[in-house]
Amino acid sequence: MRRRRRQKLPTEPVILDIENLSHEGRGVAHLDGKVIFVEGALPGEQVSAVYTQKREAFDQAKTITVITAAEQRVEPPCQYAAICGGCSLQHFDSEAQLAFKASVLDELLQRSLGDSSYEKIAPMTGPHFAYRRKARLAVRYVHKKQQVLVGFREKSSSFITHMDSCEILDVQVSNLLPALSEFIASLAAYQHIPQIEVAVGDEQAESNSLALVFRHLLPLNDEDLVKMSAFAEKHQFDCYLQSGGPDTVLKHYPESGAERLFYNLPAFDLNLAFHPMDFTQVNAEINRKMISKAIELLDLSESDQVLDLFCGLGNFSLAMARRARFVLGIEGSTEMVARGKENAQRMAMTNVDFASADLTGDFAADHWSDYAFTKVLIDPPRSGAIEILPAVAGLKPGKIVYVSCNPITLARDTARLHELGYKLEAAGVMDMFPQTTHVESIALFTRA
């Protein structure tokens, strides 16, 4: 079978007038009646751009020169912003980014609601840079450069950005990038370490606040293992090794101490433990504000029994248990359920429990559906929670708070909740991922 030839793209730049932004944060222009999505362009601008892809329905291009700049255009603080795929909106003023994300959410919700209206929750803001506590860094030895590169991949490419710092990563991780490059180059296995998982917690008196998980494709020899320990000790981080899948992650340094980092929720007098490979929110300040807002919207009291779906390690569950009579957290991962129980025990909390269940299955058949829950919190993955909404509505909670990382599935699920007798009362965006097009939001539904 003959392989399809890649279409030859025009090499000459084209002049484009940018009309608006797509939901993915790319400029939208028209040329000869065809839509072109333009990377790095803003509404109201005229730019010179080159084609990166041509399709039957639309074309794609990237900005080469800004001929007429928009008022919202700013100089990216990161020297790698034009190349690195870790960010896509550093050229866009941070406040304007948030307004854009709020408009995306509103457009999608209005489309799903029809004539109904809702209260706009003020956007939740935090640090615009140095906020990212979880990341996966790519690693590769590049023969032409005679160097090991550590960082994010380039935009629309498998190549790794040659970077010595990162404006969005937590400062201690950003500062460590050059040393990581030199260190991996010194190992015998320098060509067999493809990635590093990064996790940052809050500072604790007796433990490190940073953990790095080194994926290695071949076993490390004794000399490399000694070097790993010395490097981790020098830079004060917990070192983990991963020889295969997630179940092969083992702590290498220090040998003593639990395999945990910690983060604090001061408003609820909580200190939560997590494994570096656990899911935790990347933005600590927004996470704290998000939890407080969710509890405010639920209007919890000592008489409330709350169901927390997709609860993870208890990020919301444990905080809500400080305000409610009882909280039950449900999560698909048995490891996360164990972590939730562990944290509840550490905090000596007896009015919260955790259980594991497939939340894409027959939720109503499980024994916890018999609880008299008065309120529900849902924090699903990007795919949303459409499968369990009938069962949730069947519990007849007075209020539902839905935390979303995908406005498209939130809009879809909003329409379904309306069908099930729940009205969208309020919704707004949270700036969990500044400098990117990622839209995180929170919504309140009440039973009609």
C-alpha positions in Angstrom: 0.0 0.0 0.0 1.5 3.4 -1.1 1.9 6.0 1.7 0.1 9.2 1.2 2.5 12.0 0.3 2.7 14.9 2.6 1.2 18.0 1.0 3.8 20.6 0.0 3.2 23.8 1.8 3.6 27.4 0.3 6.8 28.9 1.6 5.9 32.5 1.0 4.4 34.4 4.1 0.8 35.6 3.8 -0.6 38.8 5.3 -3.6 38.1 7.5 -6.1 40.2 9.5 -7.0 38.5 12.8 -10.7 38.6 13.6 -11.0 36.8 16.9 -9.6 33.9 18.9 -10.5 30.3 18.7 -11.3 28.3 21.8 -7.7 26.9 21.6 -6.3 30.5 21.7 -5.2 30.8 18.1 -6.0 33.8 15.9 -8.8 33.3 13.4 -8.4 34.8 9.9 -9.9 34.3 6.5 -8.1 34.2 3.2 -9.9 33.5 -0.1 -13.0 32.5 1.9 -11.1 29.8 3.9 -10.5 29.8 7.7 -6.9 30.0 8.9 -6.0 29.4 12.5 -2.9 31.4 13.3 -0.6 30.5 16.2 0.8 33.5 18.1 -1.7 36.0 16.8 -4.3 38.2 18.7 -7.6 39.8 17.7 -7.3 43.1 15.8 -3.8 42.4 14.6 -2.3 42.2 11.2 0.4 39.6 10.9 2.7 37.9 8.5 2.4 34.2 8.8 3.6 31.0 7.2 1.5 27.9 6.6 2.1 24.9 8.9 -0.8 22.8 7.6 -3.4 22.9 4.8 -6.6 20.9 5.1 -9.8 20.8 3.1 -11.9 22.6 5.8 -9.3 24.9 7.2 -5.6 25.8 7.2 -3.1 26.4 10.0 -0.3 28.9 10.2 2.2 30.5 12.6 3.0 34.2 13.1 6.3 35.3 11.7 6.0 39.1 12.1 3.4 41.2 13.9 2.7 44.1 11.5 0.0 45.8 13.7 0.0 44.8 17.3 -3.1 44.5 19.6 -3.2 46.5 22.9 -3.3 43.2 24.8 0.0 42.0 23.3 2.9 41.9 25.7 6.6 40.9 25.6 6.9 37.3 26.9 9.1 37.2 30.0 10.4 33.8 28.9 13.1 33.8 26.3 11.8 30.4 25.0 8.2 31.4 24.7 8.2 31.3 20.9 9.6 27.8 20.7 8.6 25.9 23.9 5.3 24.0 24.0 4.9 24.4 27.7 3.0 27.7 27.2 1.0 29.2 24.3 -0.3 32.6 25.5 2.7 34.4 27.0 2.3 37.1 24.3 -1.2 37.8 25.6 -1.7 40.1 28.7 -2.6 37.9 31.7 -5.8 39.7 32.6 -6.9 39.5 28.9 -6.2 35.8 29.0 -8.6 35.4 31.9 -11.2 37.5 30.2 -10.8 35.3 27.1 -11.2 32.1 29.1 -14.3 33.5 30.8 -15.8 34.3 27.4 -15.1 30.8 26.2 -16.9 29.3 29.2 -19.8 31.7 28.9 -20.3 31.0 25.1 -20.4 27.3 25.7 -22.7 27.5 28.6 -25.1 29.9 26.9 -25.2 27.5 23.9 -26.2 24.6 26.2 -28.7 26.7 28.3 -30.6 28.5 25.6 -32.6 31.3 27.1 -31.6 30.6 30.7 -29.2 32.9 32.6 -26.8 32.4 35.5 -24.7 34.5 37.8 -21.1 35.1 36.7 -18.6 34.2 39.5 -15.6 36.6 39.5 -12.6 35.0 38.0 -10.3 33.4 40.5 -6.7 34.7 40.1 -3.3 33.7 41.5 0.3 33.9 40.4 0.8 34.4 36.7 4.3 32.7 36.7 6.3 30.2 38.8 3.1 28.5 39.8 3.5 25.0 38.3 4.2 22.3 40.9 3.6 19.1 38.8 5.2 18.5 35.4 6.7 15.9 33.1 10.0 17.0 31.7 11.4 15.3 28.6 15.0 14.3 28.5 17.2 13.5 25.4 20.8 13.4 24.5 21.3 15.4 21.3 24.3 14.3 19.4 24.6 17.5 17.3 24.7 19.6 20.4 26.8 17.1 22.4 24.4 17.8 25.3 21.5 16.4 27.3 18.4 18.6 27.0 15.9 18.7 29.8 12.6 20.6 29.4 9.3 20.7 27.6 8.9 19.7 24.0 8.8 22.4 21.3 5.5 23.5 19.9 4.0 20.9 17.5 7.2 18.9 17.6 8.9 15.9 19.3 12.1 18.0 19.8 13.0 19.2 23.3 13.4 22.9 23.9 16.9 23.9 24.7 16.1 25.7 28.0 18.1 26.7 31.1 15.0 28.1 33.0 11.2 28.0 32.9 9.0 30.9 33.9 6.0 28.8 34.8 7.7 26.0 36.8 8.2 26.4 40.5 11.4 28.4 41.0 13.3 25.6 42.6 12.6 23.3 39.6 13.4 26.1 37.1 16.7 26.8 38.8 17.7 23.1 38.7 17.3 22.6 34.9 21.0 23.4 34.0 22.3 21.2 36.8 20.0 18.4 35.7 21.3 18.5 32.2 24.9 18.3 33.3 24.1 15.6 35.9 22.4 13.3 33.4 25.2 13.8 30.9 27.6 12.5 33.6 25.8 9.1 33.9 26.7 6.0 32.0 22.9 5.7 31.3 22.7 9.3 29.9 21.0 8.0 26.7 18.5 5.9 28.5 16.6 8.4 30.7 13.7 9.7 28.6 11.7 11.7 31.2 11.5 13.1 34.8 8.3 13.5 36.7 8.4 16.6 38.9 6.3 17.1 42.1 6.6 20.0 44.5 4.9 20.3 48.0 5.0 22.8 50.8 8.0 23.1 53.0 8.1 20.8 56.0 10.4 20.8 58.9 11.6 17.2 58.5 11.2 16.5 54.8 12.1 17.8 51.4 9.5 19.7 49.4 10.7 18.5 46.0 10.6 15.0 44.4 12.0 13.9 41.0 11.1 10.6 39.5 13.7 9.5 36.9 12.4 7.1 34.2 15.2 4.8 33.0 15.0 2.3 30.1 18.0 0.2 31.3 19.1 -0.8 34.8 21.4 1.8 36.4 24.9 0.6 37.4 26.2 1.0 40.9 28.2 4.1 40.0 25.1 5.9 38.6 23.1 5.0 41.6 25.7 6.6 43.9 25.7 9.7 41.7 21.9 9.8 41.9 22.1 9.9 45.7 24.8 12.5 45.8 23.0 14.8 43.4 19.7 14.5 45.3 21.5 15.2 48.6 23.3 18.2 47.2 20.1 19.7 45.8 17.8 18.6 48.6 15.1 16.6 46.8 13.6 13.1 47.1 14.9 10.9 44.3 12.7 8.1 42.8 13.6 5.7 40.1 11.1 4.2 37.5 12.2 1.2 35.5 8.8 0.5 33.8 5.2 1.3 34.5 3.9 3.4 37.4 4.0 0.3 39.7 7.8 0.2 39.3 8.4 3.6 41.0 10.7 3.2 44.0 12.3 5.7 46.3 16.0 5.8 46.0 17.1 8.7 48.2 16.8 9.3 51.1 16.5 5.7 52.2 14.6 6.6 55.3 11.3 8.4 55.6 7.9 7.9 54.0 7.4 8.2 50.2 5.4 11.4 50.7 5.4 15.1 50.0 2.9 17.4 51.8 0.7 20.4 51.0 -1.1 22.7 53.4 -4.7 24.0 53.4 -4.4 26.6 56.2 -8.0 27.7 56.1 -9.0 24.2 57.2 -6.1 23.3 59.4 -5.1 20.5 57.0 -1.7 19.1 56.0 -2.2 16.5 53.2 0.3 13.8 52.3 0.8 12.6 48.7 3.0 10.4 46.7 5.0 12.2 43.9 3.1 10.2 41.3 -0.4 11.1 42.8 -2.6 13.5 41.0 -2.6 16.9 42.8 -3.5 20.4 41.5 -0.5 22.1 39.8 -1.3 25.6 41.3 -1.3 25.6 45.1 -2.8 29.1 45.5 -5.7 28.6 43.1 -6.3 25.2 44.7 -6.8 26.8 48.1 -9.1 29.4 46.7 -11.0 26.8 44.7 -11.7 24.7 47.8 -12.9 27.7 49.8 -15.2 28.8 46.9 -16.7 25.3 46.5 -17.5 25.2 50.2 -18.9 28.7 50.1 -21.2 27.8 47.1 -22.3 24.6 48.8 -23.1 26.6 51.9 -22.2 23.7 54.2 -23.5 23.4 57.7 -23.1 20.9 60.5 -26.2 19.1 59.4 -25.0 18.4 55.8 -24.0 15.0 54.5 -21.9 15.5 51.4 -20.9 13.1 48.5 -17.6 14.0 46.8 -17.3 12.2 43.4 -13.9 11.8 41.7 -12.4 12.8 45.1 -8.8 11.8 44.5 -6.8 11.8 47.7 -9.4 13.9 49.5 -8.5 17.4 48.3 -12.1 18.6 48.7 -13.4 15.8 51.0 -11.2 16.6 54.0 -11.8 20.3 53.8 -15.6 19.8 53.5 -15.5 17.5 56.5 -14.3 20.5 58.6 -17.7 22.1 57.9 -20.2 19.2 57.4 -21.6 16.5 59.5 -20.3 13.7 57.2 -18.4 13.4 53.8 -18.0 10.4 51.7 -15.4 10.5 48.9 -15.7 8.2 45.9 -12.8 7.6 43.5 -12.0 5.0 40.8 -8.4 4.6 42.0 -7.9 2.3 45.0 -4.5 3.9 45.6 -6.2 7.4 45.9 -8.8 5.9 48.2 -6.1 4.6 50.4 -4.4 8.0 50.4 -7.6 9.6 51.4 -8.0 7.3 54.4 -4.4 7.8 55.3 -4.8 11.6 55.4 -8.1 11.3 57.4 -6.3 9.1 59.9 -3.3 11.5 60.1 -5.7 14.4 60.8 -7.7 12.3 63.3 -10.9 12.9 61.3 -13.8 10.5 61.9 -16.6 12.2 59.9 -15.1 11.4 56.5 -14.7 8.1 54.7 -13.5 7.0 51.2 -14.6 4.2 48.9 -13.6 3.0 45.4 -16.0 2.6 42.5 -16.2 2.8 38.7 -17.8 6.2 38.2 -18.5 5.4 34.6 -20.7 2.4 35.6 -24.0 1.7 37.5 -23.4 4.1 40.3 -26.9 3.7 41.7 -26.4 0.0 42.4 -23.7 0.7 45.0 -24.5 0.8 48.7 -23.5 4.4 49.3 -26.4 5.6 47.0 -28.6 4.9 50.1 -27.1 7.7 52.1 -29.3 10.8 52.6 -26.8 13.1 50.9 -27.9 16.8 51.0 -25.1 18.1 48.8 -22.7 16.8 46.1 -19.4 17.9 44.7 -18.2 16.6 41.4 -14.6 17.1 40.1 -14.3 14.8 37.1 -11.6 14.3 34.5 -11.7 16.0 31.1 -14.3 13.5 29.8 -16.8 14.9 32.3 -19.4 13.1 34.5 -22.3 12.4 32.0 -22.6 8.7 33.0 -23.3 9.3 36.7 -25.5 12.4 36.5 -28.9 10.5 36.5 -27.8 8.7 39.7 -26.6 12.0 41.3 -30.0 13.6 40.5 -31.7 10.5 41.9 -30.1 11.3 45.3 -32.0 14.6 45.2 -29.3 16.8 46.7 -30.2 20.4 47.3 -27.0 21.7 45.7 -24.3 20.4 43.3 -21.0 22.0 42.8 -19.2 20.9 39.6 -15.5 21.6 39.2 -14.4 21.3 35.6 -11.2 21.1 33.6 -13.0 21.1 30.3 -15.6 23.7 29.5 -16.9 21.6 26.6 -17.9 18.7 28.8 -19.2 21.0 31.5 -21.5 22.6 29.0 -22.7 19.2 27.9 -23.3 18.1 31.5 -25.0 21.4 32.3 -27.6 20.6 29.7 -28.1 17.1 31.1 -28.5 18.4 34.6 -31.2 20.8 33.4 -33.0 17.8 31.9 -32.7 16.1 35.3 -34.2 19.1 37.2 -31.2 21.2 38.2 -30.7 24.8 37.4 -27.3 26.4 36.8 -27.1 29.2 39.4 -23.6 30.5 39.0 -20.3 29.7 37.1 -16.9 31.2 36.6 -13.3 30.5 35.6 -10.2 29.8 37.8 -6.8 30.7 36.5 -5.3 27.3 37.4 -3.0 27.3 34.3 -1.9 30.9 33.4 -0.1 31.4 30.0 -2.0 28.4 28.6 -5.4 27.9 26.9 -6.5 25.5 29.6 -9.8 26.6 31.1 -10.6 25.5 34.7 -14.1 26.4 36.0 -16.5 26.0 38.9 -20.3 25.9 38.7 -23.2 25.7 41.2 -26.5 23.9 40.4 -29.6 23.9 42.6 -32.5 21.5 42.5 -35.6 23.1 41.0 
